[in-house]
Structure formats: C-alpha cells, structure tokens
Amino acid sequence: MQLNVSSFLSSQAKKNPEAKAIVYPFKPNFWSPKSYVDLSFSELDTMVDALMHQFLSSGLKRGTRVLLMVKPGLDLIQIVFALLKLGAVPVVIDPGMGLGRFFECAKQSKVSMMIGGTVAITLAKWFLRKEDCAKHTITVDAKFKAKLKKQLGAHRYDAFEAEANDLAAVLFTSGSTGKAKGVCYTHSMFFAQIQLIKEEYTIEPGEVDLPMLAVFALFNPALGMCTVVPEMNPSRPSKINPKKIVDSILDNQVTNSFGSPVIWSIILKYCQREKVVLPSLKRVIMAGAPAPQSLIEQLKEYMPNGEIFTPYGATEALPISSLSATEIIEKQVGELANGRKGNCVGRAMPNIKIEVIQPKEGTIVSIADVEKCATGAIGEIIVSGPTVSQRYDQLPNATKLSKIEDEGFFWHRMGDMGWKDEDGFLWFCGRKVERVHTNEGVLETVCCEAIFNQLERVSRSALIDLGEGKAGIVIEPEAECYPKTDAQIESFKRILNDCALGDPMTASIKDFFFRKQFPVDVRHNAKIHRLSLAKAIRDERKKLGE
C-alpha cells in the first residue's frame, strides 16, 4: 500500500484533472478589485513535479531535513507536497513564537536545508550562521519562480514508496504550557489521519475547504476537496478581518472550514452585526482550545445547513475524539452545562483508545504501572492508536516523560485532565500543569472558569495558582466593560466574590484580578498562558508586599 500522502495528489490529477484544487485571492495592484485565481489538480500536480525537479537539482534528497519558512498559501502547499513526494522531511515551526525561539527549534531538529522568502532566508542565515544549513538554502523569489515556470510539464515523478515508520515531517508544538517540541510524524500517521477525518466527517469529493490552519490544506487532495486560501496572517489568527473570511466563504461556496474558537467568535460577532448567514457551510471543525458552549449554540444559528464539530487532540495525537454541536447541546445540560464539570469531547474515534488514569508525576515506564480511574473520576488522559506519535525529535527525556510503553507501541500522555461518563464519552477538564492545588483541594481550570465565564461583562476567565495553597481568578472583561476606577474595580470584585461563594467548588477563592488581554498561544491565539499569567500576578503582589 502506498502510504505517502503526496501520492493522493497525483491520483486526483488522474481522476479529476480539471477539478479545482486550490483557489486563492488575487489583486494585481492596490486599486484593483479582488478576484480569485484557481489551479486544477492537474496543474497543481504539474507544479509539484517542477518543484521536485528543482529541489533535486539543488541537492535535496530523501531524508533531508528542510526548515520551511514559507508563508501559508499556494507556495507552501506546493512546496510541502514536493518535499513529501521526494521523501525529504519538512520541519514546520510556528513563526509566532518569536525569532529566537523559532531558530532554536530549528537547531534542535538539526535541519540541513532551508527554504523561504528573501527576508526569511536572510534572517535564518544570520541566526544560524554557525550551522551547516546556512550554506544550503533555496530562496523562493522571482528568479526561482521564473526558473520553475520553464520546467512546467517537462518532468514527471512518482512519489517514493514510503514504509509505515518512515519519517515524513517534524511538526512543532505551540509550546503553550512548556517548551515547544518537535513531533515526529511518520507517513502512516498522516495516512491514518486522512482516513479518520474522511470517515468521521463524511467528506465527499468536490467539497470546498477554507482551512484556517495551514497543515489541514495538505489533506484536501486526498479527500478530493478544493482548498480556498484564507486572507489572514497565520501567526496572528485572532487579528483576522472577519469580512474577508465571510466573503471568501460566500464567494466560493465553502462547505468545510477549520478554525479555533477565537477565530469563530470573531466571525460570529460579524455575522450577528451584519445579519449574514452562511448557507453553504456543511461543517465547521473547531479546535485548538475548549470551545465555549454559548459560542457553539450561537454560531449554529448562522449555519442553517451545517453542523459544528469539536475534535479533541494535540500535535502529538490528532484526532482522538470528536463531538457535534447537537450532541454537546444535548449532553451539556443542568449541572453539566457550559463546562461546569468539563467540556464533553466525545467518544474515541475508530482504532483509538482513551484511558483516564491516576495522575502521576515523572515517568511511567509501562502500561502495567498505571491505575485506571473509576467512571466519573477525574484523572490524567492517555491515548493510543495509529494517529498517535511515538516520539519527540531529538528529545529522548521528553519522550520518556510523555510515553508509556505497551506491547510494541506507546501510549501518549496528553498532559490533560478529564473523566469518562457511563456512556464512554470523554470530558476535558484542563491542562494537568495548570490545575491548582489549594488547601481545600485540587481545582481544575475548565470547571472553575465555567462558573465565572457566564457572568455579564466577562469575556473569559483564568484560574491561577497564587502559591501557599491559594487560587485566584483573573478576568478578561468585555472590551467596553473594563473597570477604570477604584469604585468600578471594587464593584466588579464584589460580583465575582458573590459568584465564587455561590458554588462549593470556588467558595475558597477570594482573590480577583483583571487583564485587558490574556497571554495566549501562538498557533490558535486561543489557549490561555495561565502559568505566565500566574507568575506575572505573583510578582506584582510581591512588589506590593501582599
């Protein structure tokens, strides 16, 4: 069986040569109206072969580790397919983490070639000037593209026959609760992801996708979907222009779209303000952080012909489970509403196993050493299956801490807390490192924050550890509701205190703080950096002598 996912592009080029593969916005100059340009599967496949020829001519070969510094869009999609087809290993790192951290990750993964635009290559050569890769670069500029154009149609290549455990790519985590780590993706992992996504969401050939996370565009040829390149800065997704995204959905009759809760919250507010509905959408896949129930319920009203899904997973293991908005609304009721006891994230997908175990610090060597939690009890989530990575890149100690050995494979420790109900549904309660151990007991982030998130004027909240067995709550108010005077602050705090006292779980929380904007992850701009938030507030209190 051919496991190299790049082979799906050539298959589509043969089956549906004239079908649209990619649509991207185009403005030849500032004053011209926006239009769209499209590439067929046949044209995309031809372009990938031309790229592959240039890469081979530049010394790229199977197994070469390539640092990708190309902006998400048409160029990135073509280049990644060419690298996978050749058997080179793209190394993908979030640019939003900052230049220093970005290039430290590159050093860690021992890249030997760099591909990027003129500015990116110049920066890379300076930051990595002592590394061998600084001598081996491919600059994607006008000269490169002119040469590429001459090669179109002159060469045909077959994708190399990948073995199941052959390294396909190194994808870095966002580093939202620790140091960013390179995850080793094999060709069989990519192949398994495509099969799960296709089956779980019943995606049909001819659909149109608007992926607001670039990696999802790589699956579309295998699914027979056209990719619409979104107009957005991928390193700042929370700064999207919702009109551009909505216009793109409407103009291209988009049927499928992936994005974080933060992105869809911005789009929802635009739809509410402008009274716009999105009739072409069959499904929205919302992930990257817990999706508020209120967001799901409201967004569903603007998708008269569609459904919302909230898959659960991580860079190391994706997807693991999934749940529809309809199921969420049915299950999260009464005392379970709005995340009061965690967010329901669904049952395990086919061939995926999920267990909840007694939390343990340090290494767990063997699955025989774990103690499973009883139904309904909160514990540490571990997962196994064909979409679960088996190691980190160049980080043996991190691999030991995150993996549990079984017979011939490893379970991955998600670093999350949760519980299973009697029907086998998993409920997510927050990150393990962010839970707060107080004198009264352990508090889980999602569960506690759900209580405060329902208050008027509250955009979102964050549970933090104040030390000495105390927990605090930080509030990010709605922009127009931020308290400015001492009287307004005290009034707001009284409301928060009454709210905390009204629930046994949060009754011990006495300290409340405000921030205009929370620190968040670089990939989705959705996960709150609670640890850095807690440290900043503890430092402030220390200075004030509190």
C-alpha positions as CSV (number, residue, x, y, z in Angstrom):
1,M,0.0,0.0,0.0
2,Q,1.3,3.5,-0.9
3,L,1.3,5.4,2.4
4,N,3.0,8.6,1.1
5,V,0.1,11.2,1.2
6,S,1.6,13.1,-1.7
7,S,0.5,10.3,-4.0
8,F,-3.1,11.3,-3.4
9,L,-2.5,14.5,-5.4
10,S,-1.3,12.5,-8.5
11,S,-4.3,10.2,-8.1
12,Q,-6.7,13.2,-8.0
13,A,-4.9,14.6,-11.1
14,K,-5.7,11.4,-13.0
15,K,-9.3,11.0,-11.7
16,N,-10.4,14.7,-11.8
17,P,-7.7,16.6,-13.8
18,E,-9.9,19.7,-14.4
19,A,-11.4,19.9,-10.9
20,K,-10.3,22.9,-8.8
21,A,-7.6,22.0,-6.3
22,I,-6.7,25.5,-5.0
23,V,-8.4,28.9,-5.1
24,Y,-6.6,31.9,-3.9
25,P,-7.4,35.7,-3.7
26,F,-5.6,37.9,-6.2
27,K,-5.1,41.6,-6.5
28,P,-2.6,42.7,-9.2
29,N,-2.4,46.2,-7.6
30,F,-3.8,48.2,-4.7
31,W,-6.7,49.8,-6.6
32,S,-7.8,46.7,-8.5
33,P,-10.9,44.8,-7.2
34,K,-10.2,41.4,-5.6
35,S,-10.7,38.4,-7.7
36,Y,-9.9,34.7,-7.4
37,V,-7.4,32.5,-9.3
38,D,-7.7,28.7,-9.3
39,L,-5.4,25.8,-10.0
40,S,-6.8,22.4,-11.1
41,F,-5.5,19.1,-9.6
42,S,-3.6,18.5,-12.9
43,E,-2.0,22.0,-12.8
44,L,-1.1,21.6,-9.1
45,D,0.5,18.1,-9.7
46,T,2.5,19.5,-12.7
47,M,3.7,22.4,-10.5
48,V,4.7,19.9,-7.7
49,D,6.8,17.9,-10.2
50,A,8.5,21.0,-11.5
51,L,9.4,21.9,-7.9
52,M,10.6,18.4,-7.2
53,H,13.0,18.7,-10.2
54,Q,14.4,22.0,-8.9
55,F,14.8,20.6,-5.4
56,L,16.7,17.5,-6.7
57,S,18.9,19.8,-8.8
58,S,19.6,21.8,-5.6
59,G,20.9,18.8,-3.8
60,L,17.8,17.9,-1.9
61,K,17.3,14.1,-1.4
62,R,15.3,11.6,0.6
63,G,15.7,12.2,4.3
64,T,17.0,15.7,4.0
65,R,15.6,17.8,6.9
66,V,14.2,21.1,5.5
67,L,13.3,24.1,7.6
68,L,10.2,25.7,6.0
69,M,10.0,29.5,6.1
70,V,7.3,30.0,3.5
71,K,4.1,31.9,4.2
72,P,0.9,29.7,4.3
73,G,-0.8,29.8,0.9
74,L,-0.2,28.5,-2.6
75,D,3.6,28.4,-2.3
76,L,3.6,26.5,1.0
77,I,1.1,23.9,-0.2
78,Q,3.1,23.2,-3.4
79,I,6.4,23.0,-1.7
80,V,5.3,20.7,1.1
81,F,3.8,18.3,-1.5
82,A,7.0,18.3,-3.5
83,L,9.1,17.6,-0.3
84,L,6.9,14.7,0.7
85,K,6.9,13.3,-2.8
86,L,10.7,13.4,-2.9
87,G,10.9,11.9,0.6
88,A,12.5,14.9,2.2
89,V,11.4,15.9,5.8
90,P,9.8,19.3,6.2
91,V,10.3,20.8,9.6
92,V,7.4,23.1,10.5
93,I,7.7,25.6,13.3
94,D,5.2,28.4,14.4
95,P,6.7,31.7,13.4
96,G,4.6,33.5,16.1
97,M,6.8,32.1,18.9
98,G,9.5,34.7,18.1
99,L,12.7,34.6,16.0
100,G,15.0,33.4,18.8
101,R,12.8,30.5,19.9
102,F,12.0,29.7,16.2
103,F,15.6,29.2,15.3
104,E,16.4,27.4,18.5
105,C,13.8,24.9,17.4
106,A,15.5,24.7,14.0
107,K,18.8,23.9,15.6
108,Q,17.2,21.3,17.8
109,S,15.9,19.5,14.8
110,K,19.3,19.5,13.0
111,V,17.9,20.9,9.7
112,S,20.3,20.7,6.8
113,M,18.5,22.8,4.2
114,M,16.3,26.0,4.4
115,I,13.6,27.1,2.1
116,G,11.9,30.5,2.3
117,G,11.4,34.0,1.0
118,T,14.3,36.5,0.7
119,V,13.8,38.1,4.1
120,A,13.3,34.8,5.9
121,I,16.5,33.3,4.4
122,T,18.5,36.4,5.3
123,L,17.4,36.2,8.9
124,A,17.9,32.5,9.0
125,K,21.5,32.8,7.7
126,W,22.3,35.3,10.5
127,F,20.6,33.3,13.3
128,L,22.0,30.0,12.1
129,R,25.3,31.3,10.7
130,K,27.3,28.7,12.7
131,E,25.2,25.9,11.5
132,D,25.8,23.9,8.3
133,C,22.3,24.6,7.0
134,A,23.2,28.3,6.5
135,K,25.2,27.2,3.5
136,H,22.3,25.2,1.9
137,T,19.4,27.4,1.1
138,I,16.7,27.8,-1.5
139,T,15.2,31.3,-1.9
140,V,11.7,31.4,-3.2
141,D,11.9,34.7,-5.1
142,A,11.1,36.0,-8.6
143,K,14.2,34.3,-10.1
144,F,13.2,30.9,-8.5
145,K,9.7,31.2,-9.8
146,A,10.8,32.2,-13.3
147,K,13.1,29.1,-13.5
148,L,10.2,27.0,-12.2
149,K,7.9,28.2,-14.9
150,K,10.3,26.9,-17.6
151,Q,10.2,23.5,-16.0
152,L,6.4,23.1,-16.0
153,G,5.4,19.9,-17.8
154,A,9.0,18.9,-18.5
155,H,9.3,16.3,-15.8
156,R,7.1,13.6,-14.2
157,Y,7.9,11.9,-10.9
158,D,6.3,9.2,-8.8
159,A,6.1,9.6,-5.1
160,F,8.7,7.5,-3.3
161,E,7.2,4.3,-1.7
162,A,7.1,5.1,2.0
163,E,7.3,2.5,4.7
164,A,4.9,2.9,7.7
165,N,7.6,4.1,10.1
166,D,9.5,6.4,7.6
167,L,9.8,9.9,9.0
168,A,7.5,12.2,7.0
169,A,7.7,15.5,8.8
170,V,8.7,17.2,12.1
171,L,5.8,19.4,13.4
172,F,6.5,21.6,16.4
173,T,4.0,22.0,19.3
174,S,3.0,25.6,20.0
175,G,4.7,25.5,23.4
176,S,1.6,26.8,25.2
177,T,2.4,25.1,28.5
178,G,6.1,24.4,28.1
179,K,9.0,24.3,25.7
180,A,8.0,23.8,22.0
181,K,8.9,20.2,21.0
182,G,9.2,18.6,17.5
183,V,6.8,15.8,17.0
184,C,7.9,13.0,14.6
185,Y,5.2,12.3,12.1
186,T,5.5,9.1,10.1
187,H,3.9,8.6,6.7
188,S,1.5,6.1,8.4
189,M,0.4,8.8,10.8
190,F,-0.6,11.2,8.0
191,F,-2.3,8.4,6.2
192,A,-4.3,7.3,9.3
193,Q,-5.3,11.0,9.9
194,I,-6.7,11.3,6.4
195,Q,-8.7,8.1,6.8
196,L,-10.2,9.1,10.2
197,I,-11.1,12.6,9.0
198,K,-12.8,11.3,5.9
199,E,-14.8,8.7,7.8
200,E,-15.7,10.8,10.8
201,Y,-17.0,13.8,8.9
202,T,-18.3,12.1,5.7
203,I,-16.3,14.4,3.5
204,E,-17.2,14.0,-0.2
205,P,-15.1,14.7,-3.3
206,G,-15.9,18.1,-4.8
207,E,-16.3,19.9,-1.5
208,V,-14.6,23.3,-0.8
209,D,-12.5,23.9,2.3
210,L,-11.3,27.1,3.9
211,P,-8.6,25.9,6.3
212,M,-7.5,28.5,8.9
213,L,-4.6,26.3,10.0
214,A,-2.3,25.6,7.1
215,V,-1.5,22.0,7.8
216,F,-5.1,21.0,7.1
217,A,-4.7,22.0,3.5
218,L,-2.4,19.1,3.0
219,F,-5.1,16.6,3.5
220,N,-7.5,18.0,0.9
221,P,-6.2,16.4,-2.3
222,A,-6.6,13.0,-0.6
223,L,-10.2,14.0,0.3
224,G,-10.9,15.4,-3.2
225,M,-11.6,18.8,-1.7
226,C,-10.7,22.2,-3.2
227,T,-8.6,24.4,-0.9
228,V,-9.5,28.1,-0.6
229,V,-6.5,30.0,0.8
230,P,-7.8,32.3,3.5
231,E,-6.8,36.0,3.7
232,M,-5.2,36.2,7.1
233,N,-2.0,36.4,9.0
234,P,-1.4,32.8,10.2
235,S,0.8,33.9,13.0
236,R,-1.9,36.3,14.4
237,P,-5.2,34.4,13.8
238,S,-7.0,36.5,16.4
239,K,-6.4,39.6,14.3
240,I,-8.4,38.3,11.3
241,N,-10.6,40.6,9.3
242,P,-14.0,38.7,9.6
243,K,-15.4,40.3,6.5
244,K,-12.6,38.8,4.3
245,I,-13.3,35.4,5.8
246,V,-17.0,35.6,5.4
247,D,-16.8,37.0,1.9
248,S,-14.5,34.1,1.0
249,I,-17.0,31.6,2.4
250,L,-19.8,33.1,0.4
251,D,-17.9,33.8,-2.8
252,N,-16.5,30.3,-3.1
253,Q,-19.5,28.4,-1.6
254,V,-17.2,26.9,1.1
255,T,-18.6,23.7,2.6
256,N,-16.0,23.0,5.2
257,S,-13.8,25.1,7.4
258,F,-11.3,24.6,10.3
259,G,-10.5,27.3,12.9
260,S,-10.0,28.0,16.6
261,P,-12.8,29.2,18.9
262,V,-11.2,32.7,18.9
263,I,-11.5,32.9,15.1
264,W,-15.1,31.7,15.0
265,S,-16.0,34.0,17.9
266,I,-14.8,37.0,15.7
267,I,-16.7,35.6,12.7
268,L,-19.9,35.1,14.8
269,K,-19.9,38.7,16.0
270,Y,-19.5,39.9,12.4
271,C,-22.4,37.7,11.3
272,Q,-24.6,38.9,14.2
273,R,-23.7,42.6,13.5
274,E,-24.2,42.4,9.7
275,K,-27.0,39.8,9.8
276,V,-25.1,37.4,7.5
277,V,-25.8,33.7,7.3
278,L,-23.5,31.0,5.9
279,P,-25.8,28.6,4.0
280,S,-23.0,26.8,2.1
281,L,-21.3,25.5,5.2
282,K,-21.8,21.8,5.8
283,R,-19.4,21.6,8.7
284,V,-17.2,23.8,10.9
285,I,-14.4,22.0,12.7
286,M,-13.5,24.0,15.8
287,A,-10.4,23.1,17.8
288,G,-7.2,24.4,19.3
289,A,-8.8,25.2,22.7
290,P,-12.0,24.4,24.6
291,A,-15.0,25.8,22.6
292,P,-17.5,27.7,24.8
293,Q,-20.9,26.2,24.7
294,S,-22.5,29.6,24.1
295,L,-20.3,30.1,21.0
296,I,-21.3,26.8,19.5
297,E,-25.0,27.4,20.2
298,Q,-25.0,30.9,18.6
299,L,-22.8,30.0,15.6
300,K,-25.1,27.1,14.7
301,E,-27.9,29.6,14.1
302,Y,-25.9,31.1,11.3
303,M,-25.2,27.8,9.6
304,P,-28.7,26.7,8.6
305,N,-27.4,23.7,6.6
306,G,-24.4,22.8,8.7
307,E,-23.1,21.2,11.8
308,I,-20.2,22.2,14.1
309,F,-17.7,19.6,15.4
310,T,-15.2,19.9,18.2
311,P,-12.4,17.3,17.8
312,Y,-10.1,16.6,20.7
313,G,-6.4,16.0,20.2
314,A,-2.9,17.6,20.2
315,T,0.0,17.9,17.8
316,E,1.2,14.5,19.2
317,A,-2.2,12.8,18.7
318,L,-4.8,14.1,16.3
319,P,-7.7,13.4,16.0
320,I,-8.6,11.4,19.1
321,S,-12.3,12.0,19.6
322,S,-15.0,14.3,18.2
323,L,-18.4,15.6,19.1
324,S,-21.1,17.5,17.2
325,A,-22.7,20.7,18.4
326,T,-26.1,18.9,18.5
327,E,-24.6,16.3,20.9
328,I,-22.9,19.0,23.0
329,I,-26.2,20.8,23.4
330,E,-27.9,17.6,24.4
331,K,-25.2,16.4,26.9
332,Q,-24.1,19.6,28.5
333,V,-27.3,20.5,30.4
334,G,-28.2,21.1,34.0
335,E,-25.1,20.8,36.3
336,L,-23.1,19.8,33.2
337,A,-23.9,23.0,31.2
338,N,-21.2,25.4,30.0
339,G,-18.3,23.3,31.1
340,R,-19.2,23.3,34.8
341,K,-17.8,19.7,35.0
342,G,-15.6,19.9,32.0
343,N,-16.2,20.0,28.2
344,C,-17.5,16.9,26.6
345,V,-15.2,16.0,23.7
346,G,-16.9,12.8,22.5
347,R,-16.1,9.1,22.2
348,A,-12.8,7.7,20.9
349,M,-12.6,7.5,17.1
350,P,-12.2,4.2,15.4
351,N,-9.0,2.3,16.3
352,I,-8.2,4.9,19.0
353,K,-8.0,4.0,22.7
354,I,-8.6,6.5,25.5
355,E,-8.0,5.8,29.2
356,V,-8.2,8.0,32.3
357,I,-5.5,7.1,34.9
358,Q,-4.5,8.3,38.4
359,P,-2.3,11.3,37.8
360,K,1.4,10.7,38.4
361,E,4.5,13.0,38.2
362,G,7.5,11.8,36.4
363,T,8.0,8.8,34.1
364,I,5.6,5.9,33.7
365,V,7.6,3.2,32.2
366,S,4.9,0.6,31.4
367,I,1.2,0.4,30.9
368,A,1.3,-2.2,33.7
369,D,2.3,0.6,36.1
370,V,-0.9,2.7,35.6
371,E,-4.0,2.7,37.8
372,K,-7.2,3.4,35.8
373,C,-9.7,5.8,37.3
374,A,-13.3,4.8,38.1
375,T,-16.1,6.1,35.8
376,G,-16.7,9.7,36.7
377,A,-13.4,10.3,38.4
378,I,-11.1,12.9,37.1
379,G,-7.6,11.7,36.1
380,E,-4.9,12.0,33.6
381,I,-5.8,11.3,29.9
382,I,-3.7,8.9,27.9
383,V,-4.3,7.8,24.3
384,S,-3.0,5.2,21.7
385,G,-3.7,4.5,18.1
386,P,-2.5,4.9,14.5
387,T,-2.7,8.8,14.7
388,V,-0.6,8.9,18.0
389,S,3.1,9.8,17.6
390,Q,5.7,7.6,19.2
391,R,8.5,10.0,19.9
392,Y,9.7,13.6,20.0
393,D,12.5,14.7,17.7
394,Q,16.0,14.7,19.4
395,L,14.4,14.8,22.9
396,P,14.7,11.3,24.5
397,N,13.9,12.6,28.0
398,A,10.7,14.4,26.8
399,T,9.8,11.2,25.0
400,K,10.3,9.1,28.2
401,L,8.1,11.5,30.2
402,S,5.3,11.6,27.7
403,K,5.2,8.0,26.5
404,I,4.1,4.8,28.2
405,E,5.3,1.5,26.7
406,D,2.8,-1.2,25.8
407,E,3.3,-4.3,23.7
408,G,5.1,-3.0,20.6
409,F,3.8,0.6,20.8
410,F,3.5,3.6,23.1
411,W,0.6,5.4,24.8
412,H,0.8,9.2,24.8
413,R,0.2,11.2,27.9
414,M,-1.9,14.1,26.7
415,G,-1.0,16.3,29.7
416,D,-4.7,16.9,30.2
417,M,-7.2,16.1,33.0
418,G,-10.6,14.6,32.3
419,W,-13.1,11.9,33.1
420,K,-15.3,9.3,31.3
421,D,-19.0,9.0,31.8
422,E,-21.0,5.8,31.8
423,D,-21.6,6.0,28.0
424,G,-17.8,6.2,27.3
425,F,-17.8,10.0,26.5
426,L,-14.6,11.8,27.5
427,W,-14.9,15.1,29.4
428,F,-11.9,17.5,29.3
429,C,-11.2,19.5,32.5
430,G,-8.0,21.3,31.6
431,R,-4.2,21.0,31.5
432,K,-2.5,19.0,34.2
433,V,0.2,21.6,34.9
434,E,-2.4,24.3,35.2
435,R,-4.6,22.7,37.9
436,V,-4.3,24.4,41.2
437,H,-3.6,22.5,44.5
438,T,-5.2,24.6,47.3
439,N,-5.6,24.0,51.0
440,E,-9.2,22.9,50.3
441,G,-8.4,20.5,47.4
442,V,-7.5,20.5,43.7
443,L,-9.2,22.9,41.3
444,E,-9.5,22.2,37.6
445,T,-9.2,25.2,35.2
446,V,-12.1,24.5,32.8
447,C,-14.6,23.6,35.6
448,C,-13.9,26.7,37.8
449,E,-13.6,29.1,34.9
450,A,-17.0,28.0,33.6
451,I,-18.7,29.5,36.7
452,F,-17.3,33.0,36.0
453,N,-17.5,32.9,32.2
454,Q,-21.3,33.0,32.4
455,L,-21.3,36.5,34.1
456,E,-22.2,39.6,32.1
457,R,-19.2,41.7,31.2
458,V,-16.9,38.7,31.4
459,S,-15.2,37.8,28.1
460,R,-13.3,34.9,29.7
461,S,-11.5,34.0,33.0
462,A,-8.4,32.1,34.1
463,L,-7.8,30.1,37.2
464,I,-4.2,30.7,38.6
465,D,-2.0,29.5,41.4
466,L,-1.2,32.2,43.9
467,G,1.0,30.0,46.0
468,E,0.7,29.0,49.6
469,G,-2.3,26.9,48.8
470,K,-4.4,29.7,47.3
471,A,-6.1,30.1,44.0
472,G,-7.1,33.3,42.2
473,I,-9.3,34.2,39.2
474,V,-8.2,36.6,36.5
475,I,-10.9,38.2,34.4
476,E,-10.6,39.5,30.9
477,P,-13.7,41.7,30.7
478,E,-15.5,42.6,27.5
479,A,-13.6,45.4,25.9
480,E,-16.1,48.1,26.7
481,C,-16.6,46.9,30.3
482,Y,-13.1,47.1,31.7
483,P,-13.2,48.7,35.2
484,K,-11.3,52.0,35.2
485,T,-11.8,53.5,38.7
486,D,-11.3,52.0,42.1
487,A,-15.0,52.1,42.7
488,Q,-15.7,50.1,39.5
489,I,-13.0,47.6,40.4
490,E,-14.4,47.0,43.8
491,S,-17.9,46.7,42.5
492,F,-16.8,44.2,39.9
493,K,-14.9,42.2,42.5
494,R,-18.0,42.0,44.8
495,I,-19.9,40.4,41.9
496,L,-17.1,37.9,41.4
497,N,-16.9,37.2,45.1
498,D,-20.6,36.5,45.3
499,C,-20.3,34.3,42.2
500,A,-17.5,32.3,43.8
501,L,-19.3,31.9,47.1
502,G,-22.4,30.6,45.2
503,D,-20.6,27.4,44.2
504,P,-18.9,25.0,46.6
505,M,-16.1,24.4,44.1
506,T,-15.0,28.0,44.0
507,A,-16.1,29.2,47.5
508,S,-12.5,29.3,48.7
509,I,-11.4,31.8,46.0
510,K,-11.1,35.3,47.4
511,D,-8.6,37.0,45.1
512,F,-9.7,38.5,41.8
513,F,-7.6,40.3,39.1
514,F,-8.2,42.0,35.8
515,R,-6.3,42.0,32.5
516,K,-7.3,43.7,29.3
517,Q,-5.9,40.8,27.3
518,F,-4.7,37.4,28.3
519,P,-1.4,35.9,27.0
520,V,-2.2,33.2,24.5
521,D,-0.6,30.5,22.4
522,V,0.9,31.5,19.0
523,R,-0.9,28.9,16.9
524,H,-4.5,29.5,17.6
525,N,-4.4,32.6,19.9
526,A,-6.9,30.6,22.0
527,K,-5.1,28.7,24.7
528,I,-4.5,31.0,27.8
529,H,-1.0,31.0,29.1
530,R,-2.2,30.6,32.7
531,L,1.3,29.8,34.1
532,S,2.9,33.0,32.8
533,L,-0.2,34.9,33.9
534,A,0.1,33.5,37.4
535,K,3.8,34.3,37.6
536,A,3.2,37.9,36.5
537,I,0.5,38.4,39.1
538,R,2.5,36.8,41.9
539,D,5.4,39.1,41.0
540,E,3.1,42.1,41.2
541,R,1.8,41.1,44.6
542,K,5.3,40.5,45.8
543,K,6.3,44.1,44.8
544,L,3.3,45.5,46.6
545,G,4.1,43.4,49.7
546,E,0.8,41.5,49.5
